[in-house]
Amino acid sequence: MSGASRFEWMKHHAVSPHGERLDCGVGCPPSADELEIIGRALRVFRSADIERYYGRDSQWRVFYESKQRATVQTLLEGSVEEAAQILRNLDCNYLCYGFEDLHADVPEAYAIPGQREAYAMHCKDLLVRLGEALGVLRVENPEGGEWGNNMQLPQDEVVRRIRQCTKTPLPIPDLNRGLHGLRSGSGLLTERGLNSYYCAYRALQVVGGQNGSRILEIGGGMGYVAYFAVLSGCQEFTVVDLPLSNLLQSYFLMRALGGDRVVLTGEPDPSQGNFVRITSPAFLAKKPPIDLVVNVDGFTEYGIETAGNYLDMIRQISPRMLSVNHEANSYSFRDVVEKTGGFANAQRHPYWMRNGYVEELIDFHQPMELGKTVGSGNAMERAFSMVEKVREKVKRWRRPI
């Protein structure tokens, strides 16, 4: 096919004539309670079966065995101080490899001529997209009217307008040394941070901005959606993920929000105030009442059987699900919904923040009998036992850093 490359189609706006400067995170000094929060996270991590969800032929098992095993062994067997050194220096190891641009290969990638400038402009493009999605910037029309002005606005002006609209702090805090983004105040505007800000805003919008809302995310990355959602007023935000991801989420969120606003597996919920719960798939078997389940960039990469197993359980705990996924693989999110019992109502439109992705809000029918559509047994156990086998597909949809 002739015409623009796929890379060109990823852009939403023309490149601004005003170059943006990419900055690198410096991290923050260890807090007085850092060893305490790392100790909490390690107790949960060490009680988990770390390799349980890595399929035998999974590329993620290759990553684990070739890049992560030695580091993980230190986390499992070393002292809290040794774990702290690992977590403070995520840019020197591979614990985040595949789901955050924060690992030992990143400096070499940014040494490629033009890469820093390209990513800086990509972050500015995402910031402007976010402003347009929230209505603080007008969507420019190629058929007439002003053109190209949004990308020329100073980034701090766009941030100011967004914060004025949402009342929620925008940059993720500069907690991880080596993470690249646009500097804004004391934080960083990054690709995943900006996407997460929109997803948190949208999730709270779906539940009516209720301070008593309960939102659950399947697969939480570094915990950015949870961070922004709690700052926006979500009463109870639960992240369900695999053990290593849970460890990294715990470290980020307890420093970003405070240890008293984060609940780990086996810990009691706080008596007051909003909080984040970080937990394993076993939590879903308790059938907790959830107002909304969220999944971003996951369901269409798990395999249709695994995704169906997820939905089989999700229908038991929530009336609605918000999906942000691409449709480039053999099945779509809608295919999985229809396979597992259909829906009562559905909203579908292009995702504001990323070309080629679809945002869908599904209202389920009444809960079905567990296992009715995808076979017998524990659906979530099957789902998470399969997810790492196919999860390596995620990486080819990520920006090559």
DRENTI-85243 format. One record per residue: x, y, z of N, C-alpha, C in turn. Coordinates in steps of 0.02 Angstrom, whole numbers, plus 50000, padded with zeros to 5 digits. Example, Ala and Ser with C-alpha at 12.3 -4.5 7.8 and 13.67 -1.06 7.14 Angstrom:
<atoms>
506604971650390506154977550390506604983550390;506424988850354506844994750357506455000250394;
</atoms>
This chain:
<atoms>
500424994050000500005000050000500445006250000;500295010949957500675017149954500415022050006;500785027550014500555032650061500965032750124;500705035950175501075036850238501195030150273;501745029750308501905023750346501455023150407;501465017150437501085016250498501295021150552;501945022550555502195027250606501875034150596;501815036250534501515042750521500775042850543;500425037350533499725037050552499625037050628;500145035650665500095035850738500035043050763;500245047850723500225054850744499515057650736;499325061950782498675065050780498725072250754;499275075550769499385082450749500035083050710;500065088350669500685089850636501215091850688;501845090650672502385092250718502395099750730;502465101550793502495108650811503165111550789;503165117750765503795120950748504215122650810;503895122350868504245123750930504445117050961;505095115450958505325109050984505215108451059;505015102451081504925101051152505555097551178;505715098951240506335096251269506165090151312;506455084451295506355078351334506795078551396;506505076851452506885076651515506905069451540;507355068351586507435061751615507325062051690;506915057551716506765057551787507385056651830;507395060251885507965059751932507765055751994;507115054152000506895050552059506845055252118;506725052452176506675056552237507075053152292;507315057052341507685054052396507245049052434;507545043852461507155038952500506795042352557;506165040552565505765043352621505925039552685;505695042352740505835039252806505515032352812;504945031352776504595024952782504715020452722;505225021852681505315017952620505445010552635;505885009152682506035002152697505424998552725;505005002252761504394999152787503924997252730;503815001752681503355000152627503634994752582;504294994752573504604989352533504524982752570;504604982852635504504976752673503794974052667;503294978452668502594976252658502514972952590;502774976352539502694973652471503054967052462;503644966452493504034960252487503684954352521;503354955652577503004950152612502484946952566;502124951152529501614948452483501954945052424;502464948252396502814945552338503114938752353;503414938052412503754931852429503264926252446;502644927952459502144922752473501804920252409;501944923452353501624921652289502044916552251;501714913052206502054908452160502254912452099;502864914852098503084919852048503034917151977;503204910851966503244908251898502594904851876;502094905051916501494901151903501164902851837;501174909251818500784911451760501214912251697;501844910051699502254910251640502174903751600;501874904151540501794898251499502474895551476;502504889051463503134885951445503434888951382;503014890651333503264893351270503154900851265;503054904151322502934911251322503584915151314;503554920351273504124924851266504274928251333;503754929151374503854932351438504254927751485;504194921251475504634916751513505354917651492;505464918651426506134919951402506404926351434;506004931651435506214937851467506394936551540;505954932851574506064931451645506714927651655;506824922451616507414918251627508054921751605;508024925751552508634928851526508784935751556;508264939251579508354946151600508164947551673;507714943551701507424945351765507574940451822;507724934251807507754929151858508234930951915;508844933051898509334934551950509094940251995;508794945351964508534950952003507964948752048;507514944652020506954942152059507194937852117;507714933852106507974929652160508234933952218;508544939552201508764944152254508164947052292;507644948652256507034951152289506734945852334;506784939552314506494934152353506914932352413;507574932752407508014929952458508444935152493;508524941052464508964946052492508634950152548;509004954952572508754959252625508294964652597;507944968052641507524973652620507954979052589;508544980252617508994985252590509214983552519;509344977152505509524975152437508934976152389;508334974552412507744975752371507654983152357;507784987252407507714994452398508194996952343;508794994452342509274996552290509014994652221;508704988852215508424986652150507854991152129;507394992552175506794996352158506955003752147;507465006352180507665013252168507995014152100;508235008752071508625009152010508325004751955;507695005751941507355001751890507635002851820;507995008451811508315009751746508945005651737;509135001851788509744997751784509594990351782;508964988451780508774981351776508194980651727;507874974851727507354973451677506684971651709;506564973751770505924971951802505334975051766;505414980851735504864984251699504864982651625;505284978151604505354976851532504694974551502;504464978151451503864976151415503244980251432;503234983651490502624987451506502774994551532;503404996451535503585003451548504275004751518;504365010751492505005012451460505505014251514;505665009351555506095010351612506475003951625;507035003151590507444997251599508134998651571;508574993751576509284994851562509424996251488;508974994551443509094995751371508875002651348;508525006351390508245012751369508775017951351;509315018751390509815023851370510095022751300;510205016551282510465015151214509955017051161;509315015851176508785017651127508755025151117;508815028951172508775036251166509415039251137;509935035351130510545037851098510475037951022;509955034650995509835034650923509665041850901;509995044450851509865051350830509125052550815;508855057850844508165059650831507655056450877;507855051350916507375047750957507105052151014;507535055951046507315060151102506825065351077;506975068451019506535073550991505865070550971;505885064550942505265061350919504815059650978;505105057151033504685055351090504435061651125;504835066851128504605073151157503995075751120;504025075651053503455077951013502855073351021;502985066851029502445062051040502075063651106;502455065251158502135067051222501745073451216;501995078351178501625084651169500985083251130;501025078951080500435077051042499905073851087;500125069451133499655066251179499355071251228;499755076051250499505081151295498955085251261;499065087051198498555090751160497945086451148;498035080151133497465075651125497045075451189;497385075151246497035074951309496625081351319;496925087051303496565093351308495955093551263;496005090851204495445090551158494905085751183;495125080051211494645075151236494235077951294;494555082051336494205084951394493825091251376;493925093851315493555099751295493875106351314;494495106151339494825112451356495185115451296;495255111551243495515113851179495005111951126;494895116251077494455114551022494795109550976;494405105150947494655100550897494715104450831;495315104650805495425108450743495165104650683;494885108350636494535105450578494945106850515;495165101550480495555102550419495145105750362;494485105950370494065108950318494005116450325;494195119250383494145126450390494285128650462;494375135150472494515137850538495255137650553;495425139450616496125139550636496425132550632;497065132450616497385125950604498095125950632;498265120750669498935119950694499095123950757;498595127250786498725131450844498815127550908;498455122050915498485118350979499185115850995;499535113350945500215110850957500705116350972;500525122550957500985128050970500885131051040;500345129051074500235131451141500795128951188;501025133051234501515130651283501225124851323;501635119851335501375113951370501095115651439;501405120251474501155121951541500465125251538;500315128751482499655131751474499135126251464;499305121051425498845115551415498735111851481;499265110751518499205107451584498765111551630;498845118051630498445122451673497705121751657;497535121751593496835121151573496545114351592;496935109151584496695102451602496575101951677;497045104451716496965104051789496375108351812;496275113951780495705118251797495045114651784;495035110551732494425106851714494295101051761;494815097151775494725090851812494835091451887;495205096551907495395097451978495855091752002;496175088251955496615082751972497325084251948;497835083551991498525084551968498685080251907;499055083051860499175079451798499825075551796;500405078551804501005074351793501045068751844;501305063051822501485058051871502095060651909;502155059251973502725061752012503375058651988;503905062451993504575060151972504855055652027;504655049352025504875044652076505375039552051;505395038551985505825033451957506375036551914;506985035851936507545038451899507595034951831;507705038851778507795036051712507175035851669;506595037651697505985037951658505965044451619;505845044151554505875050051511505175052951499;505155059551492504535063051478504645070451475;504105074251466504135081451467504085083851539;504535088051560504525090551628503945095351637;503545094351690503005098951707502985099651782;503205105351807503255106151879503755101151906;503555097351957503995092351986503875085351959;503455084851906503285078251879503465077651805;503245072151775503405070651705502765069051667;502715071751607502175070051560502445064551514;502195058451522502435052851483501855049751443;502045045451396501545042151355501035038351397;501275034151441500815030051481500465034251534;500805039151560500495043451610499905047351581;499985050151521499455054051490498865049651470;499005043651443498465038951428498095037051491;498455035851545498145033751608497705039351637;497925045551629497525051151653496845051251620;496835050451554496195050251518495775044351541;496075038451547495695032451566495395033151636;495765036151682495505037251749494925042251746;495005047551708494475052551701493855049351671;493945045251620493375042051587493035037051634;493415033351672493115028451718492695032051770;492945037451798492555041251848491945044351816;492005046351754491435049251718490885043951710;491085037851695490605032351685490215030951749;490555031051806490205029551869489905035851899;489885041151861489555047251884489955051451931;490625050351933491035054251978490875053252051;490575047652067490355046352136490945044952181;490965048352238491515047352285491485040452316;490925037152312490875030352340490985024952288;491235026752230491295021952176491825016752189;491725010852160492185005252165492375003052095;492995004052077493245002452010493794997252015;493794992551968494304987251968494634987151899;495294986851898495664986551835496014979751829;495914976451773496264970251758496914972151723;497474970851756498124972851728498224980351737;498664982251782498714989351799499354992851781;499804989451742500424992751724500814994751787;501035000951790501395003551847500925006251901;500275006651886499795009151935499575016251923;499685018851863499535025851848498785027251847;498385022751818497655023851817497395024151888;497625019451930497415019452000497605025952034;498205028352022498445034552053497995040452036;497855041351972497445047051952496715046151975;496465039951975495775038851995495665040552068;496125038552111496055040052182496115047552195;496575050852160496625058052167495995061552142;495635058252097495025061252069494405059752112;494485055752165493935054652210493665047552213;493935042952173493695036052177493805033352248;493285030552277493315028152345493755021952352;493675017352305494005010852311494225008552241;494865008552228495125006452163495545000252173;495354994852139495704988452146496084986952082;496724985052091497134982752035497254975252043;497054971351993497174964151993497714962751941;498254959651964498814958551918499254952851944;499804951551908500264946251924500764948551978;501104943952012501514945752070502044951152058;502434950552004502954955551992502664962351978;502124962551939501784968951927501514971851991;501214967552034500964969952098501514973152140;502104970252139502664972952178502834979952153;502884980852088503064987352060502514992552071;501894990252065501324994752079501334996952152;501474992352197501494993852269502024999152283;502604998252254503155002852266502995009852240;502705010252180502535016852153501965020152193;501425016452205500835019452234500925021252308;501295017252345501395018852415501835025052423;502285026252376502675032452379502275038352353;501865037152301501495042552270500905044852312;500555040152343499945041652381500045041452456;500545037752478500645036552549500455029452566;500835026352610500715019352627500045018052658;499745023152690499105022152723498525022152675;498645023752611498105023852561498165017952512;498605013252527498695007352485498615001052527;498184996552504498044990252538498314984552496;498714980252526498994974552491498614968152510;498744962852473498404956452485498494954352558;497934952752590497944950552660497894956052711;497904962352689497864967952735497144970452740;496934972952798496244975552804496164982152768;495544983452746495394989852715495424995352767;495615001452748495605006952796494905008552819;494835011152878494175012652906493865018952875;494285023252846494035029252815494505031652761;494255035752715494665038352661494675033752601;494825036652543494865032552483495545029252478;495585023752440496195019752439496245015552376;496845012752366496985007952312497105001152344;496804996052316496934989152336497344985852280;497904982852298498324979352250498314971952268;498094967952221497964960952240498044956252181;497964949952196498054944552147497384942352118;497394938052067496774935552037496304932052086;496584929452140496154925852189495624930452218;495744936952218495264941752244494594941252208;494614939852143494004939752103493544934052123;493824928752150493404923052170492944924852228;493094930252263492674932452318492044935952294;492004937152228491434940652197491284947252232;491794951652236491664958152268491214962452224;490764966352253490344970752212490764976552184;490764977252118491164982352083490704986452038;490784992952037490374997251994490594997151921;491244996351910491514996451842492164992651840;492254988451789492884985051775493204988351714;493854989451718494224992851664494774988251639;494864988151573495444984751543495714989051487;496354990451489496684994551439497234990551405;497174989751340497704986651300497874979651324;497364975451330497494968751355497054963351325;496404964251324495944958751308496054955951239;496214959951190496284957351123496974954351111;497374953951164498034950851158498104944651202;497584943051240497624937351285497454930651251;497134930851194496844924951164496104924751182;495684922451136494964923051146494714918751203;495024912951215494794908751270494964912051337;495564914651343495764918051405495324924151417;495224928151365494804934051373494094932151392;493844926651363493184924251381493144922151454;493674918951479493694917051549493674923151595;494024928351575493994934651613493264937051617;492954937551559492274940351557491784936051595;491894929551594491454924951631491434926851705;492004928751733492034930751803491804938051812;492004942451766491844949551772491084950551775;490714946651737489984947251737489684945951805;490044942251847489794940551913489894946251964;490324950951948490504955951999490324963051979;490184964351915490064971251893489544971551837;489134976751836488644977451782488934980551719;489554983351723489814987051666490564985851659;490804986651597491524986151585491724991251533;492284994551546492574999351500493194996251470;493204995651404493764992551368494094997651322;494754997951323495145001751275495644996851244;495494994551183495904989451151495914990451076;496434987651043496464987850971496104981750942;496014981650877495654976250843496074973250787;496724973250796497174970950743497304963450745;497084960050798497194952850802496594949050776;496564942650788496064938350756495364939350784;495294942650841494634943750870494644950650903;494054953250916493974959850948493674958951017;493674964251056493344964051122492604962451113;492294965451062491574964151050491454956751036;491914953550999491854946350986491824942351051;492254944251099492274940551162491634941651201;491384947851202490764949351237490194945251209;490144944951143489594941151112489674933651124;490284931251126490414924151138490204922151209;490254926751256490134925051326489464927651352;488984928651308488314930351331488024936851307;488414940751267488144946851238488114952551288;487714957551271487674963451312486974966451307;486804970451358486164973951358486214980551320;486804983651323486904989951289487654990951279;487834994351225488544995451211488655002251178;489175005751200489395011951168490085010651139;490195013151078490825011751044491035017851004;491675019751013491935025250973492705024950974;493025028450927493765028550926494025031350992;494575028451014494905030751076495275037351062;495155042151103495435048851092496195048951089;496515044851129497225045751141497685041551097;497415036951058497865032551020497515030150958;497765031950899497465029750837497485022150832;496945019250805496915011950798496625008350858;496435012050910496145009050970495415011150977;495015006651007494295007751014494115007951088;493705012751106493445013051174492725010551173;492585005551215491915002651218491675002151290;491065004151301490755003551367490174998651360;490224993151396489744987651391489324987151455;488664987051446488204985451500488014978151492;488154974151542488014966951538487284965451552;487074959451529486434956751551486504954651624;485984951751651486024949151719486584944051724;486914943451782487474938851790487274931751769;487754928551734487664921651712487964916851763;487774910551757488084905451798488814904751779;489254905051828489964904851815490154898551776;490524899451722490764893851682490284891551629;489694894951622489184892651576489414892851504;489804898151486489974899051415490674896951397;491114896051446491804894651428492074888351461;491634884151485491864877851513491864877851589;492024872151617492014871451689492664873551720;492664873951787493264875751822493284883051841;493824885151872493914891951895494134896251836;493684900551813493824904351752494424908951760;494484912451816495034917051824495694913451832;495684907651864496304903851869496544901951799;496074899651757496274897951688496504904051650;496164909651661496344915651625497044917851641;497214918251705497874920751723498414915651710;498244909251706498754904251689498934904651615;498494907651575498624908151503498884914951482;498784920051523498914926851499499644927951481;500124925251520500824926451504501034922751441;500674917551423500854913751363500754917951301;500284922551303500134926651243500314933851253;500514935751313500604942751328501194945951290;501654941751263502214944551226501984948451165;501364947251142501114950951084501054958351099;500984960051163500914967051182501504971051156;502104968151161502704972051148502734974751076;502444971151028502494973650960502004979350948;501564980650995501124986450989501384992351029;501944991351063502234996751102502715000751059;502835006851078503335010851045504015007651056;504455007451005505085003651009505605007051051;505515006851116506015009551164506215004051212;
</atoms>
